[in-house]
Amino acid sequence: MKRLVWAFLAILMVGAMALFLDPLGSFNALMPKDRASKRVAEGVAFGSGERLKLDVYAPRAPAARPRPVILFFYGGSWNSGRRQGYAFAGRALAAQGFVVIVPDYRLVPEVRYPDFLSDCAAAVRWARRHAGAWGGDGGRIVLIGHSAGAYNAAMVALDPGLLGADRSAIRGFAALAGPADFLPLDDPASIAAFGAWPRPAETQPVSHAGPGAPPALLLHGTGDTRVRPRNSRRLAARLNAAGGDVRLKLYPGLGHVGILAALAIPFRRQAPVLADVTAFAHEVTSE
């Protein structure tokens, strides 16, 4: 009996340590995944270096024609995160009829702005040329991200200098709790990521919200104290002023982590994040 008790305690300790060391990885491991989708490729290189790899998810059912593609950029204050912790998001989006790519990108302190954006742009270029190998249409891409990943998605979609001619493949972007207008820098993570850049305004998505921007879906929880909803409101206002197609939706009481967790099966009743994102993605990629 004592051995069983000690074994049980050891399991609890290991689980608690894993949760402390890698909370998103533990969350992902515990979450049930959508059965209508699967991971079809793992650790595919889209550039040189360990951080420039990606995973691909797709529906299990065959399709008569190539499917639209989603690139999902995860958050983590530009200094943490790994693609393996987001299988629940990749599977959720793929189950709705998309080929989904979840790339890693280099992090602070190895790099600073704009290098992590260059990595995200490189993943988009790779997707445009190679998504067809898994049934995706590289000419119909939607960028989605949460938190720092939402910033990455917005910047890659809005700043023409990051993608050049490949920007034509971007049909829209969806930002979940995205930092969009956060000057002056007053947070250690943002100072570390952007503080060395000599022209701070260039680092802000609102500065790039001009004519010709792809359609945007900006989602935020009103209970978010990490990235305040005013970020999405200000970006929406700038895009509207430039004549853009932008939709802003605020979820009452939802927090910064909650908007991401709502993609997972057990938490979808908290807010229709998955339904809103995939309805937008289907709309802007329809032909």
Buried (B, 14 or more C-beta within 10 A) or exposed (E): EEEEEEEEEEEEEEEEEEBEEBEBBBBBBEBEBBEBBBBBBEEBEBBEEEBBBBBBBBBEEEEEEBBBBBBBBBBBBBBBBBBBBBBBBBBBBBBBBBBBBBBBBBBBEEBBBBBBBBBBBBBBBBBBEBBBEBBBBBBBBBBBBBBBBBBBBBBBBBBEEBBEEBBEBBBBBBBBBBBBBBEEBEBEBBEBBBEEBEEBEBBBBBBBBBEEBBBBBBBBBEBBEBBBBEBBBBBBBBBBEBEBEBBBBBBEEBBBBBBBBBBBBEBBEBBBBBEBBBEBBBBBBEE
